[in-house]
Amino acid sequence: MVVLNRIYTRTGDDGTTALASGARRAKFDLRVSAYGTVDETNACIGLARLPCASEDPELDAMLGRIQNDLFDLGAELASPDTGEKPAFEPLRIVQAQVDRLEAEIDRLNRPLGTLRSFVLPGGTPGSAHLHLARTVSRRAERLMVELSQGEGESVAQPALKFINRLSDFLFVASRHLNARAGGDVLWTPGQNR
């Protein structure tokens, strides 16, 4: 499926990049921005996994599965549905991936206390990185929704559900890590007036 024997090809020197079909798009194209931001989310999750690997192996395993799913999502976004029969079956996010995220959100959230304030991004290093990943995933979601509403473009519902649930998962995972270290860092409205 993937063969990377040459890292630079010079084909993007004109400001375009290839979709999975071979079609060329400008590097600032909304579809390219969407899958690029999904990739950025994945990199942020990679940073969050560094402290999780030793502190919370179960959460680290969840994050590893999510990273793989994000490559699936990127592949889907790089393979738009053109209505034509493709040469190969393109990878698509499926409902089972959304369902797994929801189950993991519920599992991590169950022991957490009810929030009565907004949470400041921070706390443990892993939690801070998860908050960063959450905000980047929200940007990816906004780009995907915008793309889905563009003329001649589409994004499948399971993909939109997955990216929406992902930011929820990252929020709950950050709270989970902070709970293990004494609790969330809460916003105090007007504290510094």
FENRA-V762761 format. One record per residue. N is the residue number from 0. NEAR is the number of other C-alpha atoms within 12 Angstrom. Layout:
N:NEAR / N:NEAR
This chain:
0:9 / 1:7 / 2:6 / 3:8 / 4:7 / 5:9 / 6:9 / 7:9 / 8:12 / 9:12 / 10:17 / 11:17 / 12:12 / 13:13 / 14:15 / 15:18 / 16:25 / 17:24 / 18:27 / 19:28 / 20:23 / 21:15 / 22:15 / 23:21 / 24:23 / 25:19 / 26:21 / 27:18 / 28:25 / 29:29 / 30:41 / 31:33 / 32:27 / 33:38 / 34:40 / 35:32 / 36:33 / 37:45 / 38:31 / 39:27 / 40:40 / 41:39 / 42:28 / 43:30 / 44:45 / 45:29 / 46:26 / 47:37 / 48:36 / 49:25 / 50:23 / 51:32 / 52:20 / 53:14 / 54:22 / 55:25 / 56:16 / 57:20 / 58:34 / 59:27 / 60:22 / 61:32 / 62:39 / 63:24 / 64:23 / 65:38 / 66:29 / 67:23 / 68:33 / 69:38 / 70:27 / 71:28 / 72:44 / 73:37 / 74:31 / 75:34 / 76:44 / 77:37 / 78:34 / 79:35 / 80:24 / 81:18 / 82:10 / 83:12 / 84:11 / 85:15 / 86:10 / 87:11 / 88:16 / 89:24 / 90:24 / 91:29 / 92:31 / 93:22 / 94:20 / 95:16 / 96:29 / 97:29 / 98:19 / 99:24 / 100:33 / 101:26 / 102:20 / 103:29 / 104:29 / 105:20 / 106:19 / 107:29 / 108:25 / 109:16 / 110:16 / 111:23 / 112:17 / 113:14 / 114:15 / 115:12 / 116:13 / 117:15 / 118:24 / 119:22 / 120:27 / 121:24 / 122:25 / 123:29 / 124:22 / 125:39 / 126:42 / 127:33 / 128:34 / 129:44 / 130:39 / 131:30 / 132:40 / 133:36 / 134:30 / 135:32 / 136:40 / 137:30 / 138:27 / 139:38 / 140:37 / 141:25 / 142:31 / 143:41 / 144:26 / 145:21 / 146:26 / 147:24 / 148:17 / 149:15 / 150:10 / 151:13 / 152:22 / 153:27 / 154:36 / 155:26 / 156:21 / 157:25 / 158:37 / 159:36 / 160:27 / 161:37 / 162:48 / 163:29 / 164:30 / 165:47 / 166:35 / 167:31 / 168:39 / 169:45 / 170:39 / 171:37 / 172:44 / 173:44 / 174:41 / 175:37 / 176:39 / 177:34 / 178:23 / 179:21 / 180:19 / 181:14 / 182:22 / 183:32 / 184:25 / 185:18 / 186:16 / 187:13 / 188:12 / 189:6 / 190:7 / 191:6 / 192:5
